[in-house]
Amino acid sequence: MKRWRAIVVGLNHYHVTGWVGSLGQLGDRVEVVGRHDPDLARESAPGPDHVDPNLAPVFPDSIAGTPFDTDLDRLIRETRPDVALITLSNSLAPAAIETCARHGVHVLVDKPGARTAAEAERTFGLARDAGIKVAVGLSRRYGRGWQEVATLRESGRLGRLLSTEAIFVTSSVAVRDPANLIFRRDEMGGGILHWLGIHDLDELLWLTGDRIVEVQAMTGTIGDPSIDVEDVVSASVRYESGAIGTLHHAYALPRPGGEGWVGIRGTRGSVTIRPSGDWSWMGGASPLESVRGQHVTYNPAPSTGYGATGVVVIADLLAAIEEDRQPLATGQHIIDALRVIDAIYAAAETGQRVRVRHAAGDQ
């Protein structure tokens, strides 16, 4: 079995210790051979400045002695990696992805890896043209519950799409610390819509099989005016089929963690999916048939690293390289979601409905 050489690119990210932990769980297949960060001080830092409370606060000892370099080109030349884990801010990630692409290094990047759809189109387009595989941290595409709902929709058990909703509230800005990098517009591009809403938007695009073509929206910086990104967003969306949906996200809970759901409603059935992957369906073959229901609950085993799907994402990238196929979550999925996010921000700024920009030939 091939032993893959990996480098960690970006050491001051909210999720980096989790992803590194997942790499460690594949220790028989993956060896971390180098570390990069543009800030020299990160070489000796035990962990990032801010860490998701569900993840390890510090890096494992196994990577502490690996070569460190602030020059990514030089690190790649000297360590000859096969893959790079890119956990940089959205302002810095595109250049790192492009550097890896020039060297033929495959990439796993924490979402979204760009601030706008235009940045993502350029960056992931260059990676595609270079022939490297790029997996992105849209982890729900790897979750069993969401995959089962996708199959349910494809089998026709929802019928024609009528409406959707995506609701998620999570720990407040105060709980996460206003100094957290995720609250800097110049570094991240946006607030909760960029950081967490992108998961729900990607989920809706995937599970409905429909494009969002028009939006109207409101955003606000309400809980902590000291940050310069939105901590609350509400948006209405129209799908190409004519169906209408709503989205609401907020940093609003006085504790770590979050709660919410995604609902997809059709003419033959309705499904609700929780952040855990648990899902419930109800419906019938016709309006006159008695309503039937199905509820599926998951109890994944406790997992170190980046949750239950972290190892799955990495293993899928390695398999995609070996099999010369695309990973389950790709740069194109990021581009599709960021086009909607760009339109939502434009709608909130102008107070007008905004059409989502789709590239010619998009399906």
C-alpha positions as a LaTeX table, in Angstrom:
\begin{tabular}{lrrr}
\hline
Residue & $x$ (\AA) & $y$ (\AA) & $z$ (\AA) \\
\hline
Met1 & 0.00 & 0.00 & 0.00 \\
Lys2 & 1.29 & 3.44 & $-0.98$ \\
Arg3 & 2.37 & 5.68 & 1.89 \\
Trp4 & 1.31 & 9.24 & 1.08 \\
Arg5 & 3.45 & 12.26 & 1.94 \\
Ala6 & 1.42 & 15.23 & 3.22 \\
Ile7 & 2.13 & 18.81 & 4.25 \\
Val8 & 0.00 & 21.08 & 6.43 \\
Val9 & $-0.44$ & 24.53 & 4.87 \\
Gly10 & $-1.78$ & 27.01 & 7.42 \\
Leu11 & $-1.34$ & 26.56 & 11.17 \\
Asn12 & $-3.65$ & 29.24 & 12.60 \\
His13 & $-7.06$ & 27.99 & 11.43 \\
Tyr14 & $-10.14$ & 27.18 & 13.51 \\
His15 & $-10.22$ & 23.60 & 12.15 \\
Val16 & $-6.56$ & 22.77 & 11.55 \\
Thr17 & $-6.00$ & 20.60 & 14.62 \\
Gly18 & $-9.03$ & 18.51 & 13.71 \\
Trp19 & $-7.84$ & 17.88 & 10.17 \\
Val20 & $-4.33$ & 17.08 & 11.41 \\
Gly21 & $-5.89$ & 14.63 & 13.86 \\
Ser22 & $-7.72$ & 12.93 & 11.01 \\
Leu23 & $-4.48$ & 12.66 & 9.06 \\
Gly24 & $-3.00$ & 11.00 & 12.14 \\
Gln25 & $-5.76$ & 8.40 & 12.15 \\
Leu26 & $-4.46$ & 7.35 & 8.74 \\
Gly27 & $-0.92$ & 7.04 & 10.06 \\
Asp28 & $-0.38$ & 3.72 & 8.34 \\
Arg29 & $-1.10$ & 5.42 & 4.98 \\
Val30 & $-0.24$ & 9.11 & 5.46 \\
Glu31 & 2.91 & 10.74 & 6.82 \\
Val32 & 3.04 & 14.49 & 7.55 \\
Val33 & 6.41 & 15.63 & 6.19 \\
Gly34 & 6.22 & 19.42 & 6.48 \\
Arg35 & 4.41 & 22.52 & 7.73 \\
His36 & 3.88 & 25.94 & 6.20 \\
Asp37 & 2.52 & 29.23 & 7.48 \\
Pro38 & 3.29 & 32.76 & 6.30 \\
Asp39 & 3.86 & 33.78 & 9.93 \\
Leu40 & 7.20 & 32.55 & 11.29 \\
Ala41 & 5.83 & 32.63 & 14.85 \\
Arg42 & 3.52 & 29.71 & 14.02 \\
Glu43 & 6.51 & 27.34 & 13.85 \\
Ser44 & 6.70 & 27.06 & 17.62 \\
Ala45 & 3.04 & 27.74 & 18.51 \\
Pro46 & 1.44 & 24.72 & 20.21 \\
Gly47 & $-1.83$ & 25.30 & 18.37 \\
Pro48 & $-3.91$ & 27.94 & 16.59 \\
Asp49 & $-5.07$ & 31.07 & 18.41 \\
His50 & $-8.71$ & 29.94 & 18.25 \\
Val51 & $-9.96$ & 26.36 & 18.02 \\
Asp52 & $-13.39$ & 24.82 & 17.50 \\
Pro53 & $-14.27$ & 23.53 & 21.01 \\
Asn54 & $-15.00$ & 20.10 & 19.54 \\
Leu55 & $-11.41$ & 19.78 & 18.32 \\
Ala56 & $-8.03$ & 19.32 & 20.00 \\
Pro57 & $-6.59$ & 22.65 & 21.21 \\
Val58 & $-3.00$ & 21.79 & 20.24 \\
Phe59 & $-1.15$ & 19.92 & 17.52 \\
Pro60 & $-0.04$ & 16.32 & 18.13 \\
Asp61 & 3.61 & 15.77 & 19.01 \\
Ser62 & 3.99 & 13.74 & 15.82 \\
Ile63 & 4.13 & 16.84 & 13.61 \\
Ala64 & 6.03 & 19.18 & 15.96 \\
Gly65 & 9.41 & 18.19 & 14.57 \\
Thr66 & 8.51 & 18.22 & 10.89 \\
Pro67 & 10.19 & 20.82 & 8.67 \\
Phe68 & 8.62 & 24.29 & 8.76 \\
Asp69 & 8.94 & 26.98 & 6.10 \\
Thr70 & 7.24 & 30.30 & 5.43 \\
Asp71 & 8.01 & 29.78 & 1.72 \\
Leu72 & 5.53 & 27.23 & 0.35 \\
Asp73 & 7.36 & 26.74 & $-2.96$ \\
Arg74 & 10.55 & 25.87 & $-1.13$ \\
Leu75 & 8.81 & 23.54 & 1.31 \\
Ile76 & 7.22 & 21.62 & $-1.57$ \\
Arg77 & 10.54 & 21.32 & $-3.40$ \\
Glu78 & 12.30 & 20.05 & $-0.30$ \\
Thr79 & 9.63 & 17.68 & 1.09 \\
Arg80 & 8.12 & 16.38 & $-2.21$ \\
Pro81 & 4.55 & 15.92 & $-0.86$ \\
Asp82 & 1.77 & 14.06 & $-2.65$ \\
Val83 & $-1.02$ & 16.01 & $-0.95$ \\
Ala84 & $-1.46$ & 19.25 & 0.96 \\
Leu85 & $-3.96$ & 20.06 & 3.69 \\
Ile86 & $-4.76$ & 23.74 & 3.20 \\
Thr87 & $-6.15$ & 25.45 & 6.29 \\
Leu88 & $-5.55$ & 29.12 & 5.58 \\
Ser89 & $-7.90$ & 32.10 & 5.61 \\
Asn90 & $-10.01$ & 32.52 & 2.49 \\
Ser91 & $-7.78$ & 35.43 & 1.45 \\
Leu92 & $-4.62$ & 33.27 & 1.44 \\
Ala93 & $-5.94$ & 29.86 & 0.43 \\
Pro94 & $-6.30$ & 30.59 & $-3.32$ \\
Ala95 & $-2.59$ & 31.39 & $-3.78$ \\
Ala96 & $-1.62$ & 28.27 & $-1.81$ \\
Ile97 & $-3.90$ & 26.07 & $-3.92$ \\
Glu98 & $-2.41$ & 27.55 & $-7.09$ \\
Thr99 & 1.13 & 26.95 & $-5.80$ \\
Cys100 & 0.28 & 23.31 & $-5.09$ \\
Ala101 & $-1.26$ & 22.99 & $-8.55$ \\
Arg102 & 1.95 & 24.25 & $-10.19$ \\
His103 & 3.90 & 21.54 & $-8.36$ \\
Gly104 & 1.36 & 18.78 & $-9.07$ \\
Val105 & 0.39 & 18.44 & $-5.39$ \\
His106 & $-3.18$ & 17.30 & $-4.73$ \\
Val107 & $-5.20$ & 19.32 & $-2.23$ \\
Leu108 & $-7.66$ & 19.03 & 0.64 \\
Val109 & $-8.90$ & 22.51 & 1.54 \\
Asp110 & $-11.17$ & 23.56 & 4.37 \\
Lys111 & $-14.25$ & 25.28 & 2.96 \\
Pro112 & $-14.66$ & 27.57 & 1.17 \\
Gly113 & $-11.04$ & 28.35 & 0.29 \\
Ala114 & $-11.93$ & 31.64 & $-1.44$ \\
Arg115 & $-13.82$ & 34.84 & $-0.61$ \\
Thr116 & $-15.91$ & 35.11 & $-3.77$ \\
Ala117 & $-17.11$ & 32.96 & $-6.62$ \\
Ala118 & $-14.73$ & 34.78 & $-8.97$ \\
Glu119 & $-11.74$ & 33.86 & $-6.78$ \\
Ala120 & $-12.95$ & 30.27 & $-6.55$ \\
Glu121 & $-13.51$ & 30.01 & $-10.30$ \\
Arg122 & $-9.97$ & 31.15 & $-11.02$ \\
Thr123 & $-8.32$ & 29.02 & $-8.34$ \\
Phe124 & $-10.20$ & 25.77 & $-8.82$ \\
Gly125 & $-10.07$ & 26.25 & $-12.58$ \\
Leu126 & $-6.26$ & 26.42 & $-12.46$ \\
Ala127 & $-6.20$ & 23.32 & $-10.28$ \\
Arg128 & $-8.44$ & 21.47 & $-12.73$ \\
Asp129 & $-6.29$ & 22.51 & $-15.69$ \\
Ala130 & $-3.18$ & 21.32 & $-13.82$ \\
Gly131 & $-4.76$ & 17.89 & $-13.39$ \\
Ile132 & $-4.64$ & 17.80 & $-9.59$ \\
Lys133 & $-7.47$ & 16.50 & $-7.42$ \\
Val134 & $-9.07$ & 18.94 & $-4.99$ \\
Ala135 & $-11.32$ & 17.81 & $-2.14$ \\
Val136 & $-13.13$ & 20.49 & $-0.14$ \\
Gly137 & $-14.46$ & 20.40 & 3.40 \\
Leu138 & $-18.16$ & 20.17 & 2.50 \\
Ser139 & $-18.37$ & 17.27 & 4.90 \\
Arg140 & $-22.09$ & 16.57 & 4.59 \\
Arg141 & $-21.55$ & 15.11 & 1.13 \\
Tyr142 & $-19.67$ & 12.33 & 2.92 \\
Gly143 & $-22.30$ & 11.70 & 5.59 \\
Arg144 & $-24.47$ & 8.62 & 5.38 \\
Gly145 & $-27.68$ & 10.43 & 6.34 \\
Trp146 & $-27.36$ & 13.05 & 3.62 \\
Gln147 & $-26.41$ & 10.44 & 1.04 \\
Glu148 & $-29.53$ & 8.47 & 1.94 \\
Val149 & $-31.69$ & 11.56 & 1.51 \\
Ala150 & $-30.08$ & 12.18 & $-1.89$ \\
Thr151 & $-31.05$ & 8.65 & $-2.91$ \\
Leu152 & $-34.57$ & 9.20 & $-1.56$ \\
Arg153 & $-34.99$ & 12.31 & $-3.72$ \\
Glu154 & $-33.53$ & 10.58 & $-6.79$ \\
Ser155 & $-35.99$ & 7.70 & $-6.34$ \\
Gly156 & $-38.91$ & 10.13 & $-6.64$ \\
Arg157 & $-40.18$ & 9.88 & $-3.06$ \\
Leu158 & $-40.33$ & 13.66 & $-2.74$ \\
Gly159 & $-41.95$ & 14.38 & $-6.08$ \\
Arg160 & $-41.74$ & 17.84 & $-7.63$ \\
Leu161 & $-39.97$ & 20.43 & $-5.45$ \\
Leu162 & $-42.24$ & 22.95 & $-3.71$ \\
Ser163 & $-40.18$ & 24.64 & $-1.00$ \\
Thr164 & $-37.12$ & 24.39 & 1.23 \\
Glu165 & $-35.88$ & 25.85 & 4.47 \\
Ala166 & $-32.46$ & 25.87 & 6.10 \\
Ile167 & $-32.27$ & 27.05 & 9.70 \\
Phe168 & $-29.16$ & 27.04 & 11.87 \\
Val169 & $-28.26$ & 28.96 & 15.03 \\
Thr170 & $-24.97$ & 28.46 & 16.78 \\
Ser171 & $-22.65$ & 29.83 & 19.47 \\
Ser172 & $-22.52$ & 33.60 & 19.65 \\
Val173 & $-19.67$ & 35.88 & 18.66 \\
Ala174 & $-18.86$ & 36.31 & 22.36 \\
Val175 & $-18.52$ & 32.55 & 22.84 \\
Arg176 & $-16.27$ & 32.27 & 19.78 \\
Asp177 & $-14.27$ & 35.45 & 20.71 \\
Pro178 & $-14.60$ & 38.60 & 18.55 \\
Ala179 & $-10.84$ & 38.40 & 17.85 \\
Asn180 & $-11.36$ & 35.09 & 16.02 \\
Leu181 & $-10.13$ & 35.23 & 12.43 \\
Ile182 & $-13.52$ & 34.05 & 11.16 \\
Phe183 & $-14.93$ & 37.51 & 12.01 \\
Arg184 & $-12.57$ & 39.45 & 9.71 \\
Arg185 & $-14.05$ & 40.40 & 6.35 \\
Asp186 & $-10.68$ & 41.00 & 4.70 \\
Glu187 & $-9.51$ & 37.51 & 5.62 \\
Met188 & $-12.73$ & 35.50 & 5.21 \\
Gly189 & $-14.94$ & 37.44 & 2.78 \\
Gly190 & $-18.05$ & 37.25 & 4.94 \\
Gly191 & $-19.54$ & 36.08 & 8.20 \\
Ile192 & $-21.82$ & 33.24 & 9.21 \\
Leu193 & $-23.08$ & 32.77 & 5.65 \\
His194 & $-19.51$ & 32.07 & 4.49 \\
Trp195 & $-18.46$ & 30.03 & 7.50 \\
Leu196 & $-21.52$ & 27.86 & 8.10 \\
Gly197 & $-24.27$ & 28.82 & 5.68 \\
Ile198 & $-22.22$ & 27.39 & 2.83 \\
His199 & $-22.87$ & 23.90 & 4.21 \\
Asp200 & $-26.64$ & 24.37 & 4.04 \\
Leu201 & $-26.52$ & 26.02 & 0.62 \\
Asp202 & $-24.44$ & 23.19 & $-0.81$ \\
Glu203 & $-26.79$ & 20.69 & 0.83 \\
Leu204 & $-29.83$ & 22.35 & $-0.75$ \\
Leu205 & $-28.28$ & 22.48 & $-4.22$ \\
Trp206 & $-27.22$ & 18.83 & $-3.97$ \\
Leu207 & $-30.32$ & 17.32 & $-2.37$ \\
Thr208 & $-32.87$ & 19.20 & $-4.48$ \\
Gly209 & $-30.99$ & 18.73 & $-7.75$ \\
Asp210 & $-32.16$ & 22.25 & $-8.60$ \\
Arg211 & $-30.32$ & 25.53 & $-9.19$ \\
Ile212 & $-30.99$ & 28.67 & $-7.16$ \\
Val213 & $-31.49$ & 31.49 & $-9.66$ \\
Glu214 & $-32.75$ & 34.48 & $-7.64$ \\
Val215 & $-32.41$ & 35.76 & $-4.06$ \\
Gln216 & $-33.46$ & 38.54 & $-1.73$ \\
Ala217 & $-31.92$ & 38.99 & 1.68 \\
Met218 & $-31.12$ & 40.88 & 4.87 \\
Thr219 & $-27.91$ & 40.67 & 6.90 \\
Gly220 & $-26.97$ & 42.27 & 10.19 \\
Thr221 & $-24.11$ & 42.68 & 12.63 \\
Ile222 & $-26.28$ & 42.67 & 15.72 \\
Gly223 & $-24.81$ & 40.64 & 18.57 \\
Asp224 & $-21.37$ & 42.27 & 18.53 \\
Pro225 & $-20.93$ & 45.50 & 16.50 \\
Ser226 & $-17.14$ & 45.26 & 16.92 \\
Ile227 & $-16.86$ & 42.66 & 14.14 \\
Asp228 & $-17.11$ & 43.62 & 10.48 \\
Val229 & $-19.06$ & 40.62 & 9.13 \\
Glu230 & $-22.68$ & 39.60 & 9.54 \\
Asp231 & $-23.68$ & 37.51 & 12.53 \\
Val232 & $-27.28$ & 37.10 & 11.32 \\
Val233 & $-28.57$ & 36.47 & 7.80 \\
Ser234 & $-32.02$ & 35.74 & 6.41 \\
Ala235 & $-32.62$ & 35.11 & 2.73 \\
Ser236 & $-35.33$ & 33.97 & 0.37 \\
Val237 & $-34.36$ & 32.00 & $-2.71$ \\
Arg238 & $-36.10$ & 30.97 & $-5.91$ \\
Tyr239 & $-35.10$ & 27.78 & $-7.70$ \\
Glu240 & $-34.98$ & 27.29 & $-11.44$ \\
Ser241 & $-38.03$ & 25.01 & $-11.15$ \\
Gly242 & $-40.03$ & 27.82 & $-9.54$ \\
Ala243 & $-39.84$ & 26.43 & $-5.98$ \\
Ile244 & $-39.15$ & 28.92 & $-3.19$ \\
Gly245 & $-36.96$ & 28.53 & $-0.12$ \\
Thr246 & $-35.80$ & 30.36 & 2.97 \\
Leu247 & $-32.49$ & 30.42 & 4.85 \\
His248 & $-31.74$ & 31.79 & 8.32 \\
His249 & $-28.41$ & 31.59 & 10.18 \\
Ala250 & $-27.26$ & 33.33 & 13.32 \\
Tyr251 & $-24.44$ & 33.38 & 15.86 \\
Ala252 & $-26.93$ & 33.57 & 18.72 \\
Leu253 & $-26.51$ & 30.84 & 21.35 \\
Pro254 & $-24.77$ & 31.47 & 24.71 \\
Arg255 & $-22.96$ & 28.11 & 24.53 \\
Pro256 & $-20.81$ & 26.07 & 22.13 \\
Gly257 & $-22.63$ & 24.02 & 19.52 \\
Gly258 & $-25.60$ & 24.65 & 17.29 \\
Glu259 & $-29.07$ & 23.49 & 16.33 \\
Gly260 & $-31.22$ & 23.59 & 13.24 \\
Trp261 & $-32.43$ & 21.62 & 10.26 \\
Val262 & $-32.79$ & 21.54 & 6.50 \\
Gly263 & $-36.24$ & 20.80 & 5.10 \\
Ile264 & $-37.10$ & 19.81 & 1.54 \\
Arg265 & $-40.78$ & 19.73 & 0.66 \\
Gly266 & $-42.21$ & 18.12 & $-2.47$ \\
Thr267 & $-45.54$ & 17.09 & $-3.97$ \\
Arg268 & $-45.14$ & 13.46 & $-2.84$ \\
Gly269 & $-43.21$ & 13.78 & 0.37 \\
Ser270 & $-41.31$ & 15.94 & 2.84 \\
Val271 & $-37.93$ & 15.33 & 4.47 \\
Thr272 & $-36.19$ & 17.05 & 7.37 \\
Ile273 & $-32.46$ & 16.54 & 8.04 \\
Arg274 & $-30.72$ & 17.49 & 11.28 \\
Pro275 & $-27.04$ & 18.49 & 11.66 \\
Ser276 & $-26.40$ & 15.01 & 13.06 \\
Gly277 & $-27.55$ & 13.42 & 9.78 \\
Asp278 & $-30.74$ & 12.09 & 11.38 \\
Trp279 & $-33.63$ & 12.45 & 8.95 \\
Ser280 & $-37.40$ & 12.07 & 8.85 \\
Trp281 & $-39.61$ & 11.54 & 5.79 \\
Met282 & $-43.37$ & 11.56 & 5.47 \\
Gly283 & $-45.50$ & 11.25 & 2.39 \\
Gly284 & $-47.54$ & 9.03 & 0.15 \\
Ala285 & $-47.94$ & 7.99 & $-3.45$ \\
Ser286 & $-50.87$ & 10.40 & $-3.89$ \\
Pro287 & $-52.72$ & 13.05 & $-1.87$ \\
Leu288 & $-55.51$ & 10.52 & $-1.21$ \\
Glu289 & $-53.18$ & 7.86 & 0.22 \\
Ser290 & $-52.63$ & 7.59 & 3.95 \\
Val291 & $-49.51$ & 9.42 & 5.03 \\
Arg292 & $-46.56$ & 7.17 & 5.80 \\
Gly293 & $-43.45$ & 8.05 & 7.72 \\
Gln294 & $-39.82$ & 7.03 & 8.19 \\
His295 & $-37.30$ & 8.19 & 10.76 \\
Val296 & $-33.59$ & 7.31 & 10.69 \\
Thr297 & $-31.23$ & 8.04 & 13.57 \\
Tyr298 & $-27.44$ & 7.72 & 13.59 \\
Asn299 & $-25.22$ & 7.13 & 16.60 \\
Pro300 & $-21.68$ & 7.37 & 15.23 \\
Ala301 & $-18.87$ & 6.17 & 17.44 \\
Pro302 & $-16.87$ & 8.94 & 19.14 \\
Ser303 & $-14.09$ & 10.09 & 16.85 \\
Thr304 & $-10.93$ & 12.10 & 17.31 \\
Gly305 & $-9.72$ & 14.44 & 14.59 \\
Tyr306 & $-12.20$ & 16.32 & 12.40 \\
Gly307 & $-15.27$ & 14.39 & 13.48 \\
Ala308 & $-16.75$ & 11.24 & 12.01 \\
Thr309 & $-16.20$ & 12.34 & 8.41 \\
Gly310 & $-12.65$ & 13.72 & 8.59 \\
Val311 & $-10.94$ & 10.42 & 7.81 \\
Val312 & $-13.58$ & 9.64 & 5.18 \\
Val313 & $-12.86$ & 12.89 & 3.32 \\
Ile314 & $-9.12$ & 12.24 & 3.29 \\
Ala315 & $-9.52$ & 8.59 & 2.27 \\
Asp316 & $-11.84$ & 9.64 & $-0.56$ \\
Leu317 & $-9.24$ & 12.12 & $-1.85$ \\
Leu318 & $-6.55$ & 9.43 & $-1.86$ \\
Ala319 & $-8.88$ & 7.02 & $-3.65$ \\
Ala320 & $-9.80$ & 9.72 & $-6.18$ \\
Ile321 & $-6.11$ & 10.22 & $-6.98$ \\
Glu322 & $-5.54$ & 6.48 & $-7.41$ \\
Glu323 & $-8.70$ & 5.96 & $-9.45$ \\
Asp324 & $-8.37$ & 9.19 & $-11.46$ \\
Arg325 & $-11.85$ & 10.43 & $-10.54$ \\
Gln326 & $-13.22$ & 13.45 & $-8.74$ \\
Pro327 & $-13.68$ & 13.47 & $-4.95$ \\
Leu328 & $-17.23$ & 13.56 & $-3.61$ \\
Ala329 & $-16.89$ & 17.27 & $-2.70$ \\
Thr330 & $-15.09$ & 19.39 & $-5.28$ \\
Gly331 & $-14.13$ & 22.96 & $-6.06$ \\
Gln332 & $-17.09$ & 23.20 & $-8.43$ \\
His333 & $-19.45$ & 22.63 & $-5.50$ \\
Ile334 & $-17.75$ & 25.56 & $-3.71$ \\
Ile335 & $-18.14$ & 27.73 & $-6.82$ \\
Asp336 & $-21.85$ & 26.91 & $-7.10$ \\
Ala337 & $-22.48$ & 27.80 & $-3.44$ \\
Leu338 & $-20.37$ & 30.97 & $-3.54$ \\
Arg339 & $-22.34$ & 32.25 & $-6.54$ \\
Val340 & $-25.45$ & 32.11 & $-4.39$ \\
Ile341 & $-23.63$ & 33.65 & $-1.42$ \\
Asp342 & $-22.35$ & 36.53 & $-3.58$ \\
Ala343 & $-25.91$ & 37.17 & $-4.75$ \\
Ile344 & $-27.26$ & 37.11 & $-1.17$ \\
Tyr345 & $-24.70$ & 39.71 & $-0.07$ \\
Ala346 & $-25.55$ & 41.87 & $-3.08$ \\
Ala347 & $-29.27$ & 41.59 & $-2.35$ \\
Ala348 & $-28.75$ & 42.55 & 1.30 \\
Glu349 & $-26.65$ & 45.57 & 0.31 \\
Thr350 & $-29.03$ & 46.86 & $-2.37$ \\
Gly351 & $-32.38$ & 45.83 & $-0.89$ \\
Gln352 & $-33.27$ & 44.40 & $-4.29$ \\
Arg353 & $-33.83$ & 40.94 & $-5.70$ \\
Val354 & $-30.64$ & 39.69 & $-7.33$ \\
Arg355 & $-30.19$ & 37.08 & $-10.02$ \\
Val356 & $-27.53$ & 34.46 & $-9.31$ \\
Arg357 & $-24.72$ & 34.57 & $-11.84$ \\
His358 & $-24.30$ & 31.20 & $-13.50$ \\
Ala359 & $-21.59$ & 30.54 & $-16.09$ \\
Ala360 & $-22.63$ & 29.84 & $-19.66$ \\
Gly361 & $-23.13$ & 26.13 & $-20.14$ \\
Asp362 & $-23.69$ & 25.38 & $-16.43$ \\
Gln363 & $-26.14$ & 22.61 & $-15.74$ \\
\hline
\end{tabular}
